[in-house]
Amino acid sequence: MSRRALTALALAAALALPCLLAGQGKDKPGAVRPPVEPSAPDVDIVQNKRRPDGDGLPVTVVTARGDTVTGVLVVPFDSLDIEAAGDGPKGAVTVRVADIDSIEFTRWAGKERRKNEFAFYHSAARITLKDKQVIECGRNIPALDRLVFRDEKRSRSLYSYFYDYLKNGAWKNSGETDIAYPETNPHADTLVRIIFLRKKTVNPLETILRTIQGELK
């Protein structure tokens, strides 16, 4: 190969090097990446890195342990489509969130994810409306499996489902051997009740007065 050809080849390599370096660490076009399975919310309430947008609704939430916390629930929907059962309305029902006084999860059903590892999703819920009407829901409401909650300190995810594991014939979370035990006894950190609070009404005259007082200072 002549000297001129070698020089041209070296020049082409030098020009291509920055492009090769810039492409390092990036996926090739069309590359398929395997999905990453989320960690099980069986113990801790996971804190979000990103604070969600929106004002949300004032609520008090209750865990299976009995802990109560008041803050704001970020609800990205205006209504819930549920399957009603019991003595009240039956069949498919659409309930406006604005009409709900409280939601209580009353039963869970397990789905085996891997051998001896189960995810328990709520399978029954009691929805009390502001007019005191009670709707018994006979199946899972996917929109309520995971909800974003925030208070003065932080934002976090609340889960109405939990994981449990069978080991030597007993459930890991409780030590109980009754196969149906987790269906009515969720993990202590599981969200079991949401109580919607009334938003404080602000008198427009009070707002104007405060504005004037602020300008006079």
Helices and strands as residue ranges (DSSP letters): H 3-22, E 57-63, E 68-74, E 79-85, E 91-96, G 97-99, E 100-114, E 117-129, E 134-137, G 142-144, E 146-150, E 155-159, E 162-167, E 170-171, G 181-183, E 191-196, H 204-216
